Amino acid sequence: MDQRIGVLNSEYYGMVFLGLANAAYTDSGGTQEQAIADELEAAITDTAYLPALPELGQEGACSPQATVPGAWSLDWGPAFPVTWEAKLSNLIYIASYRDESGAPYFFVVGIRGTDISAGALSVLVQVFEDFAAFETIEWSKFFDEERLKLGAAVKTGPVPGGRVAQGSFDGAKDLLGSVNTPPEGQSQPSGTLQEALQHLLGQDNVVAGTPIVVTGHSLGGCQTQTIASYVQWLCPENTVIPHAFAPSTAGDVDFIADPVFGRGAFWFNTLDIVPWGYVTIASADTAPFPDSLPDPQPSDNPELGAEWAVRHLWTSYNWPPRDCGPPQPQPGPELPGKLLIEGLIDLKGKVLIGNRYARPDPGLYPDVLKKMDGYLPDEDTIREFYETLHGGDQEPEPVSGSGQPKWLDGITQLEWQHFPPNYQTLLWDNYQSSMVYFDYKSYPAGPVRLP
């Protein structure tokens, strides 16, 4: 079991967990819960989309041949919030990789990120979760009610500390209150995440201490932090391992100091605006990619990551050369909504710095932050991405308001830097010496899923 936990805790299966986070974006069913459920089932269990788990010892292998005997299983979900105003704004599921006898090697809790296809009201709920960062709340308050629900007979771990953003708190409540109602005849457990985990971990073929990975991208990466904290409290005999992709910060330095965040990884692209949003960093005037400060003091001249972002994304970088020529003198596009972000910083920047939002402290947990050096893609790559994203375009030369082709504007660049396809490339570019390639596909095949 220790070897299994060590591998899941490492970089080796990083691309596997990105594939499982990406699977949560299966949403072409729109607002039809059963259609979404059918697609998620296919995305998890069909090897055309989620291949078999690669065997160990294949670091750097771009076409791994050996696989672990067994298959992926969707064990619970998708579950959706029960409140009308939050319906379909969040999605959570449990999957596992099981051996040929049906015993799980590990469980995975997957969380969907921001999803623009779920309907206008659901999108507003998600945006509120992303930006309700001005107020914080004690994370321990969440567990007072949870403890009463479980009763005295259920053993739980220590109550986590620190403070989280109000939006993170509310999003966690929606996720943990989400209910799975499988059709009659299905073997999945019904109910909430807590009920499902207790049922699954209690099955006869589940080895005591089976590890639980929690993963998500974007908003799902932010909520990976709150849900991993909760699951470790709920399941103290199991090792919980968070793998967050493109996450914004959910809580303060005391929240992120919890031992659960000393495991797994926080994967972030240096040219992705989302992970920079609320984190407090050292003054970035001379540092190209500053790390977060564990507990910034006035002498450190702290600032928001967003302040660095509005100065540098993406005008501090030139477009790559065409046809192997010299670098182009043209800088990258300006961050969309730059004036709005600057106004927000002027208005609320001191409040956000005072909230002390933080990533895991590199001094306390040196192996958790997985920084990936971003880059501006060449024009052919960004055009192909744009056309795939929008299902093709009938205009021969789509043009934005600036007179530039639309694929060269700031919105397309934001999407490119943030969405899973680029993260898959960056994982391999930066960590292939310690990682196995995992060629997952979005379901259904076609346009990139919009997180």
C-alpha positions in Angstrom: 0.0 0.0 0.0 2.9 2.4 0.8 4.2 2.0 -2.8 0.8 2.6 -4.2 0.4 5.8 -2.2 3.9 6.9 -3.1 3.2 6.6 -6.9 -0.2 8.4 -6.6 1.5 11.1 -4.6 4.2 11.6 -7.3 4.3 13.2 -10.8 4.1 9.8 -12.5 0.3 9.7 -13.0 -0.2 13.5 -13.3 -1.6 13.2 -16.9 -3.9 10.4 -15.8 -5.5 12.7 -13.1 -5.8 15.6 -15.6 -7.7 13.1 -17.9 -10.0 12.3 -15.0 -10.5 16.1 -14.3 -11.2 16.6 -18.0 -13.8 13.8 -18.0 -16.0 15.9 -15.7 -16.6 18.3 -18.6 -18.7 15.8 -20.5 -21.7 18.0 -20.8 -23.2 17.9 -24.3 -26.4 16.7 -22.6 -26.9 20.3 -21.5 -29.5 20.5 -18.8 -30.5 16.8 -19.1 -29.1 15.0 -16.0 -29.4 11.5 -17.5 -27.7 12.5 -20.7 -24.8 14.0 -18.7 -24.7 10.8 -16.6 -24.6 8.6 -19.7 -21.8 10.6 -21.2 -19.8 10.5 -18.0 -20.1 6.8 -17.8 -18.7 6.5 -21.4 -15.9 9.0 -20.7 -14.7 7.0 -17.7 -15.3 3.4 -18.8 -14.7 3.5 -22.6 -10.9 3.0 -23.3 -11.2 5.1 -26.4 -11.5 8.1 -24.1 -9.8 7.0 -20.9 -7.2 4.3 -21.7 -6.2 1.6 -19.3 -3.9 2.7 -16.4 -0.2 2.5 -17.5 2.1 0.2 -15.6 4.9 1.6 -13.5 8.4 2.1 -14.8 7.5 3.9 -18.0 8.8 7.4 -17.3 9.2 9.3 -20.5 7.3 6.8 -22.5 5.1 8.7 -25.0 3.4 5.5 -26.1 3.3 3.2 -23.0 2.8 -0.4 -23.8 2.4 -2.1 -20.4 -0.9 -1.5 -18.6 -2.1 -2.4 -15.1 -4.6 -5.4 -15.4 -8.1 -4.1 -14.7 -10.5 -1.4 -15.8 -11.9 2.0 -14.9 -15.2 2.1 -13.1 -17.7 4.9 -12.4 -18.7 4.1 -8.9 -21.0 7.0 -8.0 -22.4 10.0 -9.9 -22.6 12.3 -11.4 -24.1 14.0 -8.5 -25.7 17.5 -8.8 -26.7 20.1 -6.2 -30.2 19.8 -4.9 -31.1 23.5 -4.7 -32.8 25.0 -7.7 -30.5 28.0 -8.0 -27.3 25.9 -8.0 -28.7 23.0 -10.2 -26.1 21.8 -12.7 -23.6 24.6 -11.6 -21.5 21.8 -10.0 -20.8 18.2 -10.7 -18.9 15.6 -8.7 -18.3 11.9 -9.1 -16.3 8.9 -7.7 -14.4 6.6 -10.0 -11.8 3.9 -9.4 -9.4 1.7 -11.2 -10.1 -2.0 -10.3 -8.2 -5.2 -10.7 -9.6 -8.2 -12.5 -11.3 -9.4 -9.3 -13.1 -6.0 -8.9 -11.0 -4.7 -6.1 -10.0 -1.0 -6.4 -6.4 0.1 -6.5 -7.5 3.6 -5.6 -10.6 5.8 -5.7 -10.8 9.2 -7.5 -13.2 12.0 -6.6 -13.6 14.2 -9.7 -15.0 17.7 -9.7 -16.1 19.7 -12.7 -14.8 23.2 -13.3 -16.6 26.2 -14.6 -19.0 25.0 -17.3 -20.7 27.5 -19.7 -23.0 25.0 -21.2 -25.0 24.3 -18.0 -27.4 27.2 -18.5 -27.2 30.9 -17.6 -28.2 30.7 -14.0 -25.8 27.9 -13.3 -23.0 29.9 -14.9 -23.8 32.9 -12.6 -23.5 30.6 -9.5 -20.1 29.4 -10.8 -18.9 32.9 -11.4 -19.9 33.8 -7.8 -17.9 30.9 -6.5 -14.9 32.1 -8.6 -15.0 35.7 -7.4 -16.7 35.8 -4.0 -13.2 36.1 -2.4 -13.5 39.4 -0.5 -15.1 37.7 2.5 -13.6 34.8 4.3 -15.1 32.4 6.8 -13.7 29.9 9.3 -13.4 26.6 7.6 -14.0 24.8 10.9 -17.6 26.1 10.9 -18.4 23.8 8.0 -17.7 20.8 10.2 -19.9 21.6 13.1 -23.0 20.7 11.2 -21.3 17.8 9.4 -20.3 16.3 12.8 -24.0 16.4 13.9 -25.1 14.6 10.7 -22.7 11.7 11.2 -23.4 11.0 14.8 -21.0 10.0 17.6 -20.4 6.4 16.2 -18.5 7.6 13.1 -14.8 8.3 13.7 -13.4 11.4 11.9 -10.1 13.1 11.8 -9.0 16.4 13.3 -11.1 19.4 12.2 -9.1 21.5 9.7 -8.3 25.1 10.5 -7.8 28.3 8.6 -10.2 30.4 6.6 -11.6 30.0 3.1 -13.3 32.4 0.7 -17.0 32.7 1.1 -17.4 31.4 -2.5 -15.3 28.4 -1.8 -17.3 27.7 1.4 -20.6 27.9 -0.5 -19.3 25.8 -3.4 -18.2 23.1 -1.0 -21.6 23.1 0.6 -23.2 22.6 -2.9 -20.8 19.8 -3.8 -21.2 18.0 -0.5 -24.9 18.4 -0.6 -25.1 17.1 -4.2 -27.1 13.9 -4.6 -26.8 11.0 -7.0 -30.1 9.3 -8.0 -29.1 6.4 -10.2 -31.8 4.8 -12.4 -33.5 1.7 -11.0 -31.4 -1.4 -11.5 -28.0 0.3 -11.4 -25.6 -0.9 -8.7 -24.3 2.6 -7.8 -24.9 3.9 -4.3 -27.3 6.8 -4.1 -27.1 9.9 -1.9 -24.3 12.3 -1.1 -20.5 12.0 -1.4 -20.3 11.2 2.3 -22.8 8.4 2.0 -21.2 7.1 -1.1 -17.7 7.0 0.3 -18.8 5.2 3.5 -20.6 2.7 1.3 -17.8 2.1 -1.1 -15.0 1.9 1.5 -17.1 -0.6 3.5 -17.3 -3.1 0.6 -15.8 -6.5 1.2 -13.3 -6.3 -1.7 -11.9 -2.9 -0.6 -8.6 -3.1 1.2 -8.4 -1.0 4.4 -6.6 2.3 3.7 -7.2 2.3 0.0 -6.1 5.8 -1.1 -8.4 8.5 -2.5 -7.3 11.0 -5.1 -9.2 14.2 -5.5 -8.9 16.1 -8.8 -10.4 18.9 -10.7 -9.5 21.7 -13.2 -10.2 25.5 -12.9 -13.0 26.0 -10.4 -12.8 22.2 -9.9 -9.1 22.7 -9.0 -10.1 25.3 -6.4 -12.8 23.0 -4.9 -10.3 20.1 -5.0 -8.8 21.9 -2.0 -12.0 22.1 0.1 -13.1 18.6 -0.9 -9.7 17.0 -0.2 -9.7 18.6 3.2 -13.2 17.3 3.9 -12.6 13.8 2.7 -9.4 13.5 4.8 -11.5 14.5 7.8 -14.3 12.1 6.9 -11.9 9.2 6.1 -9.0 9.4 8.5 -7.8 5.9 7.9 -7.4 6.6 4.2 -4.6 8.7 2.5 -6.2 11.5 0.5 -4.1 12.9 -2.3 -5.2 16.2 -4.1 -4.2 16.9 -7.7 -5.4 20.3 -8.6 -5.0 21.7 -12.1 -5.2 25.5 -12.9 -6.6 26.2 -9.5 -7.4 29.5 -7.9 -6.6 29.7 -4.2 -9.4 28.5 -1.9 -8.2 29.7 1.5 -5.5 31.3 3.6 -2.1 30.3 4.8 -3.5 28.4 7.8 -6.0 26.5 5.6 -3.4 25.4 3.1 -0.9 24.4 5.8 -3.1 21.3 6.6 -1.0 18.1 6.1 -3.3 16.9 3.3 -1.8 19.6 1.1 1.6 18.2 1.6 0.6 15.4 -0.8 -0.2 15.4 -4.5 0.3 18.4 -6.6 -0.9 21.9 -7.5 -0.3 22.1 -11.3 -0.2 25.6 -12.7 0.8 27.3 -16.0 2.8 30.5 -15.4 0.9 32.3 -18.2 -2.6 31.2 -16.9 -4.4 34.1 -15.2 -6.6 31.9 -12.9 -3.9 30.6 -10.6 -2.6 34.1 -10.1 -5.9 35.6 -9.1 -6.0 36.1 -5.4 -2.7 34.6 -4.2 -0.5 37.0 -2.3 3.1 37.1 -3.6 6.3 38.9 -3.1 6.7 42.1 -5.1 7.1 40.9 -8.6 9.0 43.8 -10.3 12.2 41.8 -10.7 10.9 38.2 -10.4 9.5 36.7 -13.7 7.4 34.1 -11.9 7.3 34.8 -8.2 6.3 32.2 -5.6 3.6 32.8 -3.0 4.6 34.0 0.4 3.7 31.7 3.3 2.9 34.7 5.6 3.7 38.0 3.9 4.9 40.8 6.1 4.8 44.6 5.3 8.6 44.5 4.7 8.1 41.9 1.9 6.1 44.5 -0.1 3.4 41.9 -0.9 1.0 42.2 -3.8 -1.7 40.2 -5.5 -0.7 37.7 -8.2 -3.3 39.5 -10.3 -1.1 42.6 -10.1 1.7 40.7 -11.7 -0.7 39.2 -14.2 -2.0 42.5 -15.5 1.5 43.8 -16.0 2.9 40.8 -17.8 0.1 38.7 -19.4 0.7 38.5 -22.3 2.3 41.7 -23.5 5.7 40.9 -21.9 6.1 38.0 -24.4 6.6 38.0 -28.1 4.8 35.7 -30.5 7.1 32.9 -31.6 8.8 33.1 -35.0 7.1 31.9 -38.2 8.8 29.2 -40.3 11.9 29.0 -38.0 12.7 32.7 -38.5 13.7 35.2 -35.9 11.4 36.1 -33.0 8.6 38.5 -34.0 8.7 42.0 -32.5 5.0 41.9 -31.8 4.1 41.3 -28.2 1.3 39.0 -27.2 -2.3 40.2 -26.7 -3.4 42.2 -23.7 -5.3 40.5 -21.0 -9.0 40.8 -21.6 -10.8 42.8 -19.0 -7.5 44.4 -17.9 -9.1 47.7 -16.9 -11.8 45.9 -14.9 -9.2 43.8 -13.1 -7.0 46.9 -12.4 -10.1 48.7 -11.0 -10.9 45.7 -8.8 -7.3 45.7 -7.5 -7.5 49.4 -6.7 -10.8 48.9 -4.9 -10.3 45.6 -3.1 -6.6 44.8 -3.4 -5.7 45.6 0.3 -8.7 43.5 1.5 -7.5 40.5 -0.6 -3.9 40.8 0.5 -5.2 41.0 4.1 -7.0 37.7 3.5 -3.6 36.0 2.9 -4.8 33.6 0.2 -2.0 31.1 -0.5 -0.8 28.1 -2.4 1.0 25.4 -0.5 4.1 26.9 1.1 7.3 25.6 -0.7 9.2 25.9 2.5 6.7 23.6 4.3 5.8 21.3 1.3 8.6 21.6 -1.2 7.4 19.0 -3.7 3.8 20.1 -4.2 3.8 23.2 -6.4 4.3 22.1 -10.0 5.1 25.2 -11.9 5.0 24.8 -15.7 6.6 27.5 -17.8 3.9 28.7 -20.3 4.6 30.1 -23.7 2.7 31.9 -26.5 1.8 29.3 -29.2 2.6 29.8 -32.8 -0.1 31.1 -35.1 -1.0 27.8 -36.7 -1.5 26.2 -33.3 -3.6 29.0 -31.8 -5.7 29.1 -35.0 -6.3 25.3 -34.9 -7.3 25.6 -31.3 -9.7 28.5 -32.0 -11.4 26.7 -34.9 -11.7 23.4 -32.9 -13.1 25.4 -29.9 -15.7 27.1 -32.0 -16.5 24.1 -34.2 -15.0 25.8 -37.3 -15.8 29.2 -38.6 -17.5 30.1 -41.9 -15.5 33.3 -42.4 -12.2 32.8 -44.1 -10.5 35.4 -41.9 -12.4 36.0 -38.6 -11.4 39.4 -37.3 -11.7 40.8 -33.8 -12.3 44.5 -32.9 -8.6 45.2 -32.9 -8.3 44.2 -36.6 -6.3 41.1 -35.7 -7.6 37.6 -36.4 -9.8 36.5 -33.6 -7.4 33.6 -32.7 -4.7 36.3 -31.8 -6.9 38.2 -29.4 -6.7 38.1 -25.6 -9.9 36.0 -25.1 -8.6 33.1 -27.2 -5.2 33.4 -25.5 -6.9 33.2 -22.1 -8.7 30.0 -23.2 -5.6 28.5 -24.7 -3.5 29.1 -21.5 -6.2 27.9 -19.2 -7.9 24.9 -20.8 -6.9 21.2 -20.4 -5.4 20.7 -23.9 -2.5 23.1 -23.1 -2.1 21.7 -19.7 -1.7 18.3 -21.1 1.1 19.6 -23.4 2.8 21.5 -20.6 2.7 18.5 -18.2 4.7 16.5 -20.8 7.0 19.4 -21.7 7.9 20.0 -18.1 7.7 16.6 -16.4 8.2 13.8 -18.9 11.3 12.5 -17.2 9.2 11.5 -14.2 5.8 11.0 -15.9 4.1 8.5 -18.2 2.1 9.8 -21.1 -1.6 9.3 -20.9 -3.5 9.8 -24.2 -6.9 10.6 -22.9 -9.6 12.1 -25.1 -12.6 14.3 -24.4 -16.0 12.8 -24.8 -17.6 13.1 -27.3 -14.9 13.6 -29.9 -15.1 17.0 -31.4 -14.9 20.6 -30.1 -12.8 21.2 -27.0 -15.0 21.2 -23.8 -15.3 24.7 -22.5 -14.5 24.9 -18.7 
